[in-house]
């Protein structure tokens, strides 16, 4: 088992002892030194060259931010994790600007501490390996290849099934349609894509955008987590406060790079019209405006559509009605008449299949491929990624579309 060496920096001896106790049972993590001020921390970092420095912000003399900046410059292979009682975004931004790789707010658990140390050490070593390796450029799209697309799933109302749809649609595009697909979790403060896909990310979009060369394809690809289906996932930050380091410009750049290298980029979003989502909406080729068959959700969807129309984005919108049932008292024809747009997909209500899938982290398009809801999402995938007219699978697609029409 490879060891991760750690230098603990805090001006309070009891705090340093507490940190060592938290790490005592972590067999792969070893505390190799301690410092109680910034100057000593720099000296020990240069001498010991630890993998990770746990750095308190409030130190006598030189504070932790300045010490972190010096260590990042003098010992670039050492990752700095800031630890502080202050959890405000401005402290996080200052820490990241100084070269820190992560930020922990006191008090924290032993598992939080150990996992943070392992994650920053992994990403730091990965970056070093990439620097030593010859650069790899992203493959440009072939001139005769079908157009590549960014498909964004959006609603300003939570609880309408955006993430469930995003995950299962992305897998359908990857497996059923044989496409190269990336799934981006842009719900930066509360994304659940990795939970629904049972993935354990080492790095997230928050760490990616802090890299100087974050637009190198080889670097971005190293942050994508592979799923058993062939899908690649760019996870949301693991902690809500880390969302602040991701800017709208970062999102535009990353989505553009992914689109140049993947057939489809599926984007899950937060339920807000914020700068991040507005940038993604602008970049999207298709916007799947998702809602359920209840009055509040319909109201939100109509408002969303009006806003998108005011932004000249209504032409990209495809309506997806989720969790539909026969006894809700609202007719699909009335919804289409009110919205003045036909529904692109109608997903049936199947609580048992969906909840079992979510709780086990196994998407139902894989585990329950013959269920009505899985078939509906597969049909939507075929419509978004049409097969050639003379393809044998295209005939099956037409039949399944007809079947879908008569199933509701």
C-alpha positions as CSV (number, residue, x, y, z in Angstrom):
1,X,0.0,0.0,0.0
2,X,1.5,3.3,-1.1
3,X,1.9,5.9,1.7
4,X,0.7,9.5,1.6
5,X,2.9,11.7,3.7
6,X,1.3,14.7,5.5
7,X,2.7,17.9,7.2
8,X,0.3,19.4,9.8
9,X,0.4,23.2,10.2
10,X,-1.5,24.8,13.1
11,X,-0.5,27.2,15.8
12,X,-2.4,25.3,18.5
13,X,-0.7,22.1,19.7
14,X,-4.0,20.4,20.7
15,X,-5.4,20.9,17.2
16,X,-2.3,19.2,15.7
17,X,-2.8,16.3,18.1
18,X,-6.5,16.0,17.2
19,X,-5.6,15.8,13.5
20,X,-3.0,13.1,14.2
21,X,-5.6,11.2,16.2
22,X,-8.1,11.4,13.3
23,X,-5.5,10.0,11.0
24,X,-4.1,7.4,13.3
25,X,-6.1,4.4,11.9
26,X,-5.6,5.4,8.3
27,X,-2.9,2.9,7.3
28,X,-2.1,4.6,4.0
29,X,-1.6,8.1,5.5
30,X,1.5,9.1,7.6
31,X,2.1,12.4,9.5
32,X,5.7,13.2,8.8
33,X,6.0,16.6,10.5
34,X,4.3,19.5,12.3
35,X,4.7,23.3,12.2
36,X,3.1,26.1,14.3
37,X,3.7,29.0,11.9
38,X,3.9,29.8,8.3
39,X,7.7,30.3,8.0
40,X,8.4,26.9,9.6
41,X,5.7,25.3,7.4
42,X,7.6,26.5,4.3
43,X,11.0,25.3,5.6
44,X,9.6,21.8,6.5
45,X,7.8,21.5,3.2
46,X,11.0,22.2,1.3
47,X,12.9,19.7,3.6
48,X,10.4,16.9,3.9
49,X,8.6,17.3,0.5
50,X,5.3,15.8,1.9
51,X,2.5,14.7,-0.4
52,X,0.0,16.9,1.4
53,X,0.2,19.9,3.7
54,X,-2.8,20.5,6.1
55,X,-2.6,24.3,6.5
56,X,-4.5,26.4,9.0
57,X,-5.4,29.9,7.8
58,X,-4.9,31.8,11.1
59,X,-1.2,31.6,11.9
60,X,1.0,34.0,13.8
61,X,3.2,36.1,11.5
62,X,2.8,34.8,8.0
63,X,-0.8,33.5,7.6
64,X,-1.8,30.2,6.0
65,X,-2.7,31.8,2.6
66,X,0.7,33.4,2.1
67,X,2.4,30.2,3.3
68,X,0.3,28.1,0.9
69,X,1.3,30.4,-2.0
70,X,5.0,30.0,-1.1
71,X,4.7,26.2,-0.8
72,X,2.8,25.9,-4.1
73,X,5.7,27.9,-5.8
74,X,8.7,26.2,-4.1
75,X,7.3,22.7,-3.7
76,X,4.9,22.3,-6.7
77,X,4.5,18.5,-6.2
78,X,3.1,19.1,-2.7
79,X,-0.7,19.6,-2.5
80,X,-2.0,22.1,0.1
81,X,-5.3,21.6,1.9
82,X,-6.5,24.7,3.9
83,X,-8.2,24.0,7.2
84,X,-10.1,26.8,8.9
85,X,-13.2,27.6,11.0
86,X,-14.2,30.1,8.3
87,X,-16.4,28.6,5.6
88,X,-17.3,31.8,3.7
89,X,-16.8,31.7,-0.1
90,X,-14.2,34.5,0.0
91,X,-11.9,32.4,2.1
92,X,-12.3,29.5,-0.3
93,X,-11.5,31.7,-3.3
94,X,-8.4,33.2,-1.6
95,X,-7.2,29.7,-0.7
96,X,-7.6,28.4,-4.2
97,X,-6.0,31.5,-5.7
98,X,-3.0,30.8,-3.4
99,X,-2.6,27.3,-4.9
100,X,-4.5,25.2,-2.3
101,X,-6.1,22.1,-3.7
102,X,-9.0,21.8,-1.3
103,X,-10.6,23.4,1.8
104,X,-11.9,21.8,5.0
105,X,-14.0,23.7,7.5
106,X,-13.5,22.8,11.2
107,X,-14.8,20.6,12.7
108,X,-14.5,17.8,10.3
109,X,-14.7,14.0,10.6
110,X,-11.9,11.5,10.2
111,X,-13.5,10.2,7.0
112,X,-13.8,13.7,5.5
113,X,-10.2,14.4,6.4
114,X,-8.8,11.1,5.1
115,X,-10.8,11.2,1.8
116,X,-9.7,14.8,1.1
117,X,-6.1,13.9,1.6
118,X,-6.3,10.9,-0.7
119,X,-8.2,12.9,-3.3
120,X,-5.8,15.8,-3.5
121,X,-2.8,13.5,-3.5
122,X,-4.3,11.5,-6.3
123,X,-5.0,14.5,-8.5
124,X,-1.6,16.1,-7.8
125,X,0.2,12.8,-8.8
126,X,-2.0,12.6,-11.9
127,X,-1.1,16.1,-12.9
128,X,2.6,15.3,-12.4
129,X,2.3,12.2,-14.6
130,X,0.6,14.2,-17.3
131,X,3.3,16.8,-17.2
132,X,6.0,14.1,-17.7
133,X,4.1,12.5,-20.6
134,X,4.0,13.9,-24.1
135,X,0.9,16.0,-24.8
136,X,-2.1,14.4,-26.4
137,X,-4.4,16.6,-28.4
138,X,-8.1,16.1,-28.7
139,X,-9.3,14.4,-31.9
140,X,-11.2,16.8,-34.2
141,X,-14.6,15.8,-35.5
142,X,-14.5,14.0,-38.8
143,X,-15.9,16.1,-41.6
144,X,-18.3,13.4,-42.7
145,X,-19.5,12.5,-39.2
146,X,-23.0,13.4,-38.0
147,X,-23.2,16.6,-36.1
148,X,-22.2,16.4,-32.4
149,X,-24.7,17.7,-29.8
150,X,-24.9,19.1,-26.4
151,X,-28.2,17.9,-24.8
152,X,-29.1,19.9,-21.6
153,X,-31.8,18.7,-19.2
154,X,-33.4,21.6,-17.3
155,X,-36.3,22.7,-15.1
156,X,-36.5,25.5,-12.6
157,X,-38.5,23.2,-10.3
158,X,-36.8,20.4,-8.3
159,X,-38.2,16.9,-8.0
160,X,-39.2,16.5,-11.7
161,X,-36.7,13.8,-12.4
162,X,-33.9,15.7,-14.3
163,X,-31.0,13.6,-12.9
164,X,-32.8,10.3,-13.5
165,X,-33.5,11.3,-17.1
166,X,-30.0,12.6,-17.6
167,X,-28.3,9.4,-16.4
168,X,-30.6,7.0,-18.2
169,X,-30.7,9.0,-21.4
170,X,-26.9,9.3,-21.5
171,X,-26.5,5.5,-21.1
172,X,-29.1,4.9,-23.8
173,X,-27.2,7.1,-26.2
174,X,-23.9,5.3,-25.3
175,X,-25.1,1.7,-25.4
176,X,-28.2,1.6,-27.7
177,X,-27.1,4.1,-30.2
178,X,-23.4,3.3,-30.0
179,X,-22.3,6.8,-29.4
180,X,-19.3,8.3,-27.5
181,X,-21.1,10.1,-24.7
182,X,-20.0,12.4,-21.8
183,X,-22.3,13.3,-18.9
184,X,-21.6,16.6,-17.1
185,X,-23.1,17.2,-13.6
186,X,-23.7,21.0,-13.5
187,X,-25.8,20.9,-10.3
188,X,-22.7,22.3,-8.7
189,X,-24.0,22.6,-5.1
190,X,-26.0,19.3,-4.9
191,X,-25.3,17.1,-7.9
192,X,-26.3,13.4,-7.5
193,X,-25.1,11.9,-10.8
194,X,-22.3,9.9,-9.2
195,X,-24.7,8.6,-6.6
196,X,-27.2,7.4,-9.2
197,X,-24.5,5.8,-11.2
198,X,-22.7,4.3,-8.1
199,X,-19.4,6.0,-8.9
200,X,-16.7,7.2,-6.6
201,X,-15.0,10.2,-8.2
202,X,-11.3,11.1,-7.4
203,X,-11.7,14.5,-8.9
204,X,-14.5,16.9,-9.9
205,X,-15.1,19.9,-12.1
206,X,-14.1,22.1,-9.2
207,X,-10.6,20.6,-9.2
208,X,-10.4,20.6,-13.0
209,X,-11.0,24.3,-13.4
210,X,-8.2,25.1,-11.0
211,X,-5.7,23.5,-13.3
212,X,-3.7,26.0,-15.4
213,X,-4.1,23.8,-18.5
214,X,-7.7,22.8,-17.8
215,X,-8.5,23.0,-21.6
216,X,-6.1,20.2,-22.6
217,X,-8.1,17.2,-23.7
218,X,-5.9,14.7,-21.9
219,X,-6.4,16.6,-18.7
220,X,-10.1,16.9,-19.0
221,X,-10.3,13.2,-20.0
222,X,-8.4,12.2,-16.8
223,X,-11.2,13.9,-14.7
224,X,-13.9,11.9,-16.5
225,X,-15.1,8.9,-14.5
226,X,-15.8,5.8,-16.6
227,X,-19.1,4.0,-16.1
228,X,-19.6,0.3,-16.9
229,X,-22.0,1.3,-19.8
230,X,-19.2,3.1,-21.6
231,X,-20.4,6.5,-20.5
232,X,-17.9,9.1,-19.1
233,X,-18.9,11.4,-16.3
234,X,-17.6,14.8,-15.1
235,X,-18.8,15.0,-11.5
236,X,-20.1,18.0,-9.6
237,X,-18.1,19.2,-6.6
238,X,-18.3,17.0,-3.6
239,X,-18.9,20.0,-1.2
240,X,-21.4,22.8,-1.9
241,X,-18.9,25.6,-1.1
242,X,-16.5,24.3,-3.8
243,X,-19.1,25.4,-6.5
244,X,-17.8,29.0,-6.2
245,X,-14.6,28.2,-8.0
246,X,-16.5,27.2,-11.2
247,X,-17.3,30.2,-13.4
248,X,-19.5,30.5,-16.4
249,X,-16.5,30.9,-18.7
250,X,-15.1,27.5,-17.4
251,X,-18.4,25.8,-18.3
252,X,-18.4,27.2,-21.8
253,X,-14.8,26.1,-22.4
254,X,-15.3,22.6,-21.0
255,X,-18.6,22.0,-22.9
256,X,-17.0,23.2,-26.2
257,X,-14.0,20.9,-25.7
258,X,-16.2,17.9,-24.8
259,X,-18.5,18.5,-27.8
260,X,-15.4,18.5,-30.1
261,X,-14.4,15.1,-28.8
262,X,-17.7,13.3,-28.0
263,X,-20.8,12.5,-30.1
264,X,-23.1,13.6,-27.3
265,X,-22.6,15.7,-24.2
266,X,-25.5,15.3,-21.8
267,X,-25.7,18.1,-19.1
268,X,-27.7,17.7,-15.9
269,X,-28.4,21.1,-14.3
270,X,-29.5,22.8,-11.1
271,X,-33.1,24.3,-11.0
272,X,-32.0,27.9,-11.4
273,X,-31.5,30.5,-14.1
274,X,-28.0,31.4,-12.9
275,X,-24.9,32.4,-14.9
276,X,-23.7,28.8,-15.0
277,X,-26.9,27.4,-16.5
278,X,-27.4,30.4,-18.8
279,X,-24.0,29.8,-20.3
280,X,-24.8,26.1,-20.7
281,X,-28.2,26.8,-22.2
282,X,-26.5,29.0,-24.8
283,X,-24.1,26.2,-25.7
284,X,-26.8,23.5,-25.9
285,X,-28.1,22.2,-29.1
286,X,-31.2,20.6,-27.5
287,X,-32.8,21.7,-24.2
288,X,-35.0,19.0,-22.6
289,X,-37.4,21.0,-20.6
290,X,-38.6,18.5,-18.0
291,X,-41.8,18.7,-15.9
292,X,-44.4,16.5,-14.2
293,X,-48.2,16.4,-14.7
294,X,-49.1,18.5,-11.7
295,X,-50.1,22.2,-11.8
296,X,-47.0,23.7,-10.0
297,X,-44.6,21.8,-12.3
298,X,-46.7,22.9,-15.4
299,X,-46.6,26.5,-14.2
300,X,-42.8,26.3,-13.8
301,X,-42.4,24.8,-17.2
302,X,-44.5,27.4,-18.8
303,X,-42.5,30.2,-17.1
304,X,-39.3,28.5,-18.1
305,X,-40.4,28.3,-21.7
306,X,-41.3,32.0,-21.7
307,X,-37.9,32.9,-20.3
308,X,-36.1,30.7,-22.9
309,X,-38.2,32.4,-25.6
310,X,-37.1,35.8,-24.4
311,X,-33.5,34.6,-24.6
312,X,-34.1,33.4,-28.2
313,X,-33.6,29.8,-27.1
314,X,-37.1,28.4,-27.5
315,X,-36.1,26.8,-30.8
316,X,-33.9,24.4,-29.0
317,X,-36.6,23.3,-26.5
318,X,-38.0,19.8,-26.5
319,X,-40.7,19.1,-23.8
320,X,-40.4,16.0,-21.7
321,X,-43.4,15.1,-19.5
322,X,-42.3,12.8,-16.7
323,X,-44.2,10.6,-14.2
324,X,-47.3,10.7,-16.2
325,X,-50.4,8.7,-15.2
326,X,-54.0,8.3,-16.4
327,X,-55.8,9.8,-13.4
328,X,-54.2,13.2,-12.8
329,X,-57.0,15.2,-14.3
330,X,-54.9,17.1,-16.8
331,X,-54.9,16.0,-20.4
332,X,-51.7,15.9,-22.5
333,X,-53.6,17.6,-25.3
334,X,-54.4,20.5,-23.0
335,X,-50.8,20.8,-22.0
336,X,-49.6,20.9,-25.6
337,X,-52.3,23.4,-26.5
338,X,-51.3,25.7,-23.6
339,X,-47.6,25.4,-24.4
340,X,-48.1,25.5,-28.2
341,X,-45.4,22.8,-28.5
342,X,-45.9,19.1,-29.0
343,X,-44.3,16.9,-26.4
344,X,-41.1,15.2,-27.5
345,X,-41.4,12.4,-24.9
346,X,-43.9,11.2,-22.4
347,X,-42.3,9.1,-19.6
348,X,-44.7,6.8,-17.6
349,X,-45.0,6.8,-13.9
350,X,-43.1,3.8,-12.4
351,X,-42.2,4.6,-8.9
352,X,-40.9,1.1,-8.0
353,X,-38.6,0.8,-11.0
354,X,-37.2,4.3,-10.5
355,X,-36.7,4.2,-6.7
356,X,-35.1,0.7,-6.9
357,X,-32.7,2.0,-9.6
358,X,-31.8,5.2,-7.6
359,X,-31.3,3.4,-4.3
360,X,-29.0,0.7,-5.8
361,X,-27.2,3.1,-8.1
362,X,-28.0,1.0,-11.2
363,X,-29.9,2.8,-14.0
364,X,-33.1,1.1,-15.0
365,X,-32.2,1.2,-18.8
366,X,-29.6,-1.4,-17.9
367,X,-31.4,-3.4,-15.1
368,X,-35.0,-3.1,-16.3
369,X,-34.5,-2.5,-20.1
370,X,-38.0,-3.9,-21.0
371,X,-39.9,-1.6,-18.5
372,X,-42.1,1.0,-20.1
373,X,-40.1,3.9,-18.7
374,X,-36.8,2.4,-20.0
375,X,-38.4,1.9,-23.4
376,X,-39.6,5.5,-23.4
377,X,-36.2,6.9,-22.7
378,X,-34.6,4.6,-25.3
379,X,-37.1,6.0,-27.9
380,X,-36.2,9.5,-26.9
381,X,-32.5,8.6,-27.4
382,X,-33.3,7.3,-30.9
383,X,-35.0,10.5,-31.8
384,X,-32.1,12.6,-30.6
385,X,-29.6,10.3,-32.3
386,X,-31.5,9.1,-35.4
387,X,-30.1,6.0,-37.2
388,X,-29.7,5.9,-41.0
389,X,-33.0,5.3,-42.8
390,X,-31.8,2.0,-44.3
391,X,-30.5,0.7,-40.9
392,X,-32.3,-2.4,-39.6
393,X,-32.5,-0.7,-36.2
394,X,-34.4,2.2,-37.7
395,X,-37.3,0.0,-38.6
396,X,-37.4,-1.1,-34.9
397,X,-37.3,2.5,-33.9
398,X,-40.4,3.4,-36.0
399,X,-42.3,0.4,-34.5
400,X,-41.4,1.4,-31.0
401,X,-42.5,5.0,-31.6
402,X,-45.9,3.7,-32.8
403,X,-46.1,1.4,-29.8
404,X,-45.4,4.4,-27.5
405,X,-48.2,6.4,-29.1
406,X,-50.7,3.7,-28.3
407,X,-49.4,3.0,-24.8
408,X,-50.7,6.2,-23.3
